[in-house]
Structures are given as structure tokens and as C-alpha cells.
Amino acid sequence: MTVSLAKLALLSVVMTASLHSVAQTSASSRELPDAPSAKQAERTAPAEPVKDESSLGLLVKRSRVFPDLATSKGPLTSGEKFKLSVNNTLSPASVGGSLLGAGLSQAMDSYSDYGQGAEGFGKRFGSSMGRSASRQFFGTYVFASALHQDPRYFPIKNATLKQSLVHALRRVVITPTDDGGHAPNYSGLLGILTAETLANTYLPDDDRTAGKTFKRAGKSIALRAGTNMLKEYWPTIFKKLRNKPAQQN
């Protein structure tokens, strides 16, 4: 019994000294463990999303058209998510989409209380940009930060048309998380619904009903799916556009 206690005390001293020594070592020495056990290897094994990560495409340079296309795999800080929401709102894709949407809305005489002519077009464009800004602020920044979700888009490299379509549709309802996993896209969907609800403060009275709010939200979700499909092929398009001047010289 005395021998056992002595051994236990000696083991305790050794472990304490070892822990103290490890705490004082540099980060580089900590990265080289002596001999990981089989159980430790099993615990680290679930980092199998390496297959998924290797199939994801990353832009070398940030896209001005689609700023949310990922250029790195690391998580974004809350401040970076806010900056991304601003860049998305002011991107050519967002502004161009609002211009096109305002033109179609005027041609179909949607939001008829806005009238026609330059004034009516300006109101339609302004309301479209307002809803876009709200979607980005709440979806890309507020909810994504609170729920620790990644609002960026990661396209698939060398995918077939079917794979790209499935991935684009899946991304509407499933999103990456800051810790490298995946979760229901609450931030994106809540961002859309919040923006359309907020739009009831400035849209014409006839368009402020619950039914029309959900209808607009449904259209936004469908539009996001279509935009995701375009993002799937944008890295290839972007690469060709970027290399075109070099080929001509």
C-alpha cells in the first residue's frame, strides 16, 4: 500500500512537471506530439470533410461582381461579415439586379401606386435596393454573426451540371458554419423574411399584407437559387476574363 502511494505521488510529480514544461514550450513544439494513441487518432479522424473541402472552389482574388464567393477557408469575424454585407449590397450584381427588377416591375406596373415615368422607376429601384440592403445586413451580418454561420458561397470545382444544380439549391437551405460544419441556413432565410417584413414600412399600402410579404420572400429565395447557380460557374468565367488580356498579348 505504501509502495503504491509512493508510486502515485511520484507519478503525480512527474505529470505536474510535464504539464508545466509543456505550457512553456512554443507553438511549434506543441504541434509535434510524441506518440498519439489509437483513440486519439480516432478522435481526429472525423475531420473527414477534407474530401468536401478539396472539392470546393476558392477564388484567388475577391470578385467584385459576387463578393461573397470565398477566397479562403478560414472563418470570418463579425466585422468581416459586416464588411461583406456592405460589399454585397453595393456589388454590380446587386445594383444591376435592382435596376433590372425595377424595369420589369415598371413594365408590369407592379407597385402601381409608384406610378410610371422616371419618378416611378426611381421609387421601384429604391425599394429594391432597400430590400437588398436589409437582406444583406440581417442575413450576412446580424444573423450570421449571432448563429456563427458562414454567409460566403463555396462553389464546387470540376462539377457536372447536375452536381452544380444540386449544390446551388442545397446552399439555399444549408450553409457552412464558422467551425467548419454545416447547419440549416437560418441566417439566410431569416434575413430574407426580415427584409421583406421591414419593406412593409415603405412599400405601397396594397402590398403590405402577410400574403404578399411571404410571396416576395418566396421570390427572393427562388432568385437566390438562380444566383447560386451563376456563382457556380463564375470562377470559371472570372478566370477566363482575367486571362484574356494575357492571351491577346
C-alpha positions in Angstrom: 0.0 0.0 0.0 2.8 2.4 0.9 4.7 1.5 -2.3 1.5 2.2 -4.3 1.1 5.6 -2.7 4.7 6.3 -3.3 4.4 5.4 -6.9 1.2 7.5 -7.2 2.9 10.5 -5.6 5.9 10.1 -7.9 3.6 9.9 -11.0 1.8 13.0 -9.8 5.0 14.9 -9.5 6.2 13.8 -13.0 2.8 14.7 -14.5 2.8 18.1 -12.9 6.4 18.8 -14.1 5.5 17.6 -17.6 2.4 19.8 -17.8 4.5 22.8 -16.6 7.1 22.1 -19.2 4.5 21.7 -22.0 2.9 25.0 -21.0 6.2 26.8 -21.5 7.0 25.2 -24.9 6.5 27.1 -28.1 3.6 26.5 -30.5 5.9 24.7 -32.9 6.9 22.1 -30.4 3.3 21.6 -29.4 2.5 20.6 -33.0 4.7 17.6 -32.7 3.2 15.1 -30.2 5.3 12.1 -29.2 3.1 9.2 -29.9 -0.7 9.7 -30.3 -2.8 6.8 -29.1 -5.2 4.9 -31.3 -8.1 6.6 -29.5 -6.6 10.0 -30.2 -6.3 9.1 -33.9 -9.9 8.1 -34.0 -11.0 11.4 -32.5 -9.1 13.4 -35.1 -10.3 11.2 -37.9 -13.8 12.7 -38.1 -12.2 15.7 -39.8 -13.1 13.9 -43.0 -14.7 16.9 -44.6 -11.3 17.1 -46.2 -12.9 15.4 -49.2 -15.6 18.0 -49.3 -13.1 20.9 -48.8 -10.9 19.6 -51.6 -13.9 19.8 -54.0 -14.7 23.4 -53.1 -13.5 26.2 -55.3 -11.8 29.3 -54.0 -11.1 32.5 -55.9 -7.5 33.7 -55.8 -8.8 37.3 -55.9 -12.0 38.7 -54.5 -14.8 39.0 -57.0 -16.4 42.5 -57.4 -19.5 41.1 -59.0 -20.0 38.4 -56.3 -18.1 39.5 -53.2 -19.4 36.5 -51.2 -17.5 34.0 -53.3 -15.0 32.6 -50.9 -11.3 33.3 -51.2 -10.2 31.4 -48.1 -11.5 28.6 -45.9 -11.0 30.2 -42.6 -14.0 31.6 -40.7 -15.0 35.3 -40.9 -15.0 37.6 -38.0 -18.2 39.6 -37.2 -16.5 42.7 -38.6 -15.7 40.9 -41.8 -19.3 39.7 -42.1 -20.4 43.3 -41.8 -18.0 44.4 -44.5 -19.2 41.6 -46.7 -22.8 42.7 -46.3 -21.9 46.2 -47.5 -19.8 44.9 -50.4 -22.7 42.6 -51.4 -25.2 45.4 -51.3 -23.1 47.7 -53.5 -21.9 45.0 -55.9 -22.6 45.2 -59.6 -24.8 42.0 -59.3 -26.9 43.6 -56.6 -27.2 47.1 -58.2 -27.7 45.6 -61.7 -30.4 43.2 -60.3 -32.2 46.1 -58.7 -32.1 48.1 -62.0 -33.4 45.1 -63.9 -36.1 44.3 -61.3 -37.3 48.0 -61.3 -37.5 47.9 -65.1 -39.6 44.7 -65.1 -41.7 45.9 -62.3 -42.5 49.2 -64.1 -43.2 47.3 -67.3 -45.7 45.0 -65.5 -47.0 48.0 -63.4 -46.2 46.3 -60.2 -46.5 48.6 -57.1 -48.9 50.6 -59.2 -49.1 53.3 -56.6 -45.5 54.3 -57.5 -46.8 55.4 -60.9 -44.8 55.5 -64.2 -42.1 57.6 -65.6 -38.7 58.4 -64.0 -40.2 59.0 -60.6 -42.0 55.6 -60.6 -38.8 53.9 -61.8 -36.8 55.7 -59.1 -39.2 54.5 -56.3 -39.1 50.9 -57.6 -35.3 50.9 -57.8 -35.0 52.5 -54.3 -37.3 49.9 -52.7 -35.5 47.1 -54.4 -32.1 48.4 -53.2 -33.6 48.9 -49.7 -34.8 45.3 -49.5 -31.4 44.1 -50.9 -29.5 46.1 -48.2 -31.8 44.8 -45.5 -31.3 41.2 -46.7 -27.6 41.6 -46.6 -27.5 43.4 -43.2 -29.6 40.9 -41.4 -28.7 37.7 -43.3 -25.0 38.3 -43.9 -24.1 40.2 -40.8 -26.6 40.1 -37.9 -28.0 36.5 -38.0 -24.8 35.0 -39.5 -22.8 36.6 -36.6 -25.3 35.6 -33.9 -25.7 32.0 -35.2 -22.0 31.6 -36.1 -22.8 30.7 -39.8 -20.7 31.4 -42.8 -22.5 33.6 -45.4 -20.0 33.1 -48.2 -20.5 30.8 -51.2 -18.2 27.9 -51.9 -18.7 26.6 -55.5 -17.7 23.0 -56.4 -14.7 22.5 -58.6 -15.0 20.5 -61.8 -18.6 19.7 -61.1 -21.1 18.3 -63.5 -24.2 20.3 -64.3 -26.3 18.1 -62.0 -23.8 18.5 -59.2 -23.7 22.2 -59.6 -27.5 22.4 -59.6 -27.9 20.3 -56.5 -25.2 22.3 -54.7 -26.8 25.6 -55.7 -30.2 24.5 -54.4 -28.8 22.9 -51.3 -26.9 26.1 -50.4 -30.2 27.9 -50.1 -31.3 25.8 -47.1 -27.9 24.5 -45.8 -25.0 26.8 -45.0 -21.4 26.3 -43.7 -20.8 27.2 -40.1 -17.8 29.0 -38.6 -16.5 25.8 -37.1 -16.3 24.1 -40.4 -19.6 22.1 -40.2 -23.0 22.6 -41.8 -26.3 23.7 -40.5 -29.8 24.8 -41.7 -29.4 28.2 -43.4 -31.4 30.1 -40.7 -29.3 33.3 -41.2 -30.0 33.5 -45.0 -33.7 32.6 -44.8 -34.4 34.8 -41.7 -32.5 37.6 -43.5 -34.9 37.4 -46.4 -38.0 37.2 -44.3 -36.9 40.1 -42.1 -36.1 42.3 -45.1 -39.5 41.7 -46.7 -41.2 42.3 -43.4 -39.3 45.6 -43.0 -40.2 46.5 -46.6 -43.8 46.9 -45.4 -42.9 50.2 -43.9 -42.2 51.8 -47.3 -44.0 49.7 -49.9 -47.5 50.8 -51.1 -50.3 50.0 -48.8 -51.8 47.3 -51.0 -48.5 45.4 -50.9 -48.2 45.3 -47.1 -50.3 42.2 -46.5 -48.9 39.0 -44.9 -49.6 37.0 -48.1 -47.7 39.4 -50.3 -44.8 39.6 -47.8 -44.4 35.8 -48.0 -44.8 35.9 -51.8 -42.0 38.4 -52.1 -39.9 36.2 -49.7 -40.6 33.2 -51.9 -39.4 35.1 -55.0 -36.3 36.2 -53.2 -35.5 32.6 -52.2 -36.0 31.4 -55.8 -33.8 34.2 -57.1 -31.1 33.2 -54.7 -31.2 29.7 -56.0 -30.7 31.0 -59.5 -27.9 33.4 -58.5 -26.2 30.5 -56.7 -26.2 28.6 -60.0 -24.5 31.5 -61.7 -21.9 31.6 -58.8 -21.1 28.0 -59.5 -19.7 28.9 -62.9 -18.4 32.4 -62.1 -14.9 31.2 -61.0 -14.5 29.7 -64.5 -15.9 32.8 -66.2 -13.8 35.1 -64.0 -10.6 33.1 -64.7 -11.2 33.3 -68.5 -11.9 37.0 -68.3 -8.8 37.6 -66.2 -6.6 35.5 -68.5 -8.0 37.0 -71.8 -5.7 40.1 -71.9 -2.6 37.9 -71.3 -3.6 35.6 -74.2 -4.1 38.6 -76.6 -0.6 40.0 -75.9 
